[in-house]
Amino acid sequence: MVVELPNIVIRKASREDLPALVAMFAADALGGHGDTTEAEAFPDYLRAFAVIEASPDQTLYVAERGGEVVGTFQTMVTTSLTGRGSSAMIIEAVQTRADMRGQGVGAAMIEFATAEAKGRGIMRVALTSNAVRRDAHRFYERLGFKPSHLGFKMALK
């Protein structure tokens, strides 16, 4: 499915989009994920893309403006026993290219994801955001998200 919003096209990511996506993540000083555009790392991104592409519960999207990739996000649908067996869509890895922030790209991506969830009968979307991303937190709150949980991580290597 391809959706066109004013000057923004949102579609499923393809393998050909990977260099632009990797560059966007590698340029993110706050992310701290160790992303890099070095050639020896590219097979890691190809493997991850193959896993996402093969999953019926995960989708990687890109936002384009003027034929250029200017943003990305991933969705995952999970079902749990809590909430009487309800499903939720998790929106993850939301990234807008630095020079495109404040131009409606992020809002268009979130609007797309929430519409996708509603269209699938999913009643709740959730996302996490790095604790240092204060601007992102204000952005998500403006879109209607409410802080609700405290998250924890543990590095295993």
KARAMO-V599821 format. One record per residue. N is the residue number from 0. PHI is phi as a letter, one per 30 degrees, with the letter a starting at -180 (none if undefined). Layout:
N,PHI
N,PHI
//
This chain:
0,none
1,c
2,c
3,c
4,c
5,e
6,i
7,b
8,c
9,c
10,b
11,d
12,d
13,c
14,e
15,d
16,d
17,e
18,e
19,d
20,d
21,d
22,d
23,d
24,d
25,d
26,d
27,d
28,d
29,d
30,d
31,i
32,c
33,i
34,d
35,a
36,c
37,d
38,e
39,d
40,d
41,e
42,e
43,d
44,d
45,d
46,d
47,d
48,d
49,d
50,d
51,d
52,d
53,d
54,d
55,d
56,c
57,b
58,b
59,c
60,c
61,b
62,c
63,c
64,b
65,i
66,i
67,c
68,d
69,b
70,a
71,a
72,a
73,b
74,c
75,b
76,c
77,b
78,b
79,b
80,d
81,d
82,i
83,i
84,i
85,d
86,c
87,b
88,c
89,c
90,c
91,b
92,h
93,d
94,b
95,c
96,e
97,e
98,d
99,c
100,d
101,i
102,c
103,j
104,d
105,d
106,d
107,d
108,d
109,d
110,d
111,d
112,d
113,d
114,d
115,d
116,d
117,e
118,d
119,c
120,i
121,d
122,c
123,b
124,c
125,b
126,a
127,c
128,b
129,e
130,e
131,d
132,d
133,d
134,d
135,d
136,d
137,d
138,e
139,d
140,d
141,d
142,d
143,j
144,d
145,b
146,d
147,b
148,b
149,c
150,c
151,b
152,b
153,b
154,d
155,c
156,b
//
